[in-house]
């Protein structure tokens, strides 16, 4: 079977605002599914609540539009019940790092073999642009009466600290790079996290497309924009833990945390950290329960100890 991108599109009316970064992310998901040739009945998109929640309506696979902050609980459960399914969870920065923050951290410890994508725009777009957990301290978007008074969460650093074994960042308007990152995330054995910078032209008038691309910051000598976004892969950065060694792991974790703190003048995209030496959840369970992957037990069987 060879899939086309059109196979993964639906006819559901799209009501995102013109110019929203969400369009690029959905296109990248559809392109990635087509390139990996994943049958539609073997993929499921789970979405949280927010503008990005509509994603599960727009991708022609199985789709579940879940509750606010709970997308990781639904999606991890689905993956455990059906290990053959390609599971992608999506949600906004408010959904995943505000009300869903506890699940975000707990998921890192489990390392279930699935992908989580956060559409990161710094605001709660669906409810008129309140400051979300990723809006930087002191920024005053046009939707706020006063500058943001809170420190922001660093999603990349939080994912690394929580134990995610694949941590990357994409940009909604670089669809080709984002597609490649999604493919790498889905193919990774373990829990993958993708932080996608997604301009919200309706409510965030600071972190705009021009801001990320440097169009608002023209070099006076060369008369060219100074792009804030750059690609880690262009710098020779090596994100992978290659050998089972605490020193190697510490070195890769440290460099990823340092990179995660770059912002404002230089913002890295690409893979920050990748570790396939840590076993995913299903491998750990297979050591305890024979044939776990082929025939996963129900929760009731696990808790009653009936599966042997
Ligand atoms: Fe996109 Fe912002 Fe409009 Fe929501 S409010 S659809 S995030 S532009």
Boltz pocket constraint, residues with backbone or C-beta under 6 A from the ligand:
constraints:
  - pocket:
      binder: B
      contacts: [[A, 15], [A, 16], [A, 17], [A, 18], [A, 19], [A, 20], [A, 21], [A, 22], [A, 51], [A, 121], [A, 125], [A, 126], [A, 198], [A, 199], [A, 200], [A, 201], [A, 202], [A, 203]]
      max_distance: 6.0
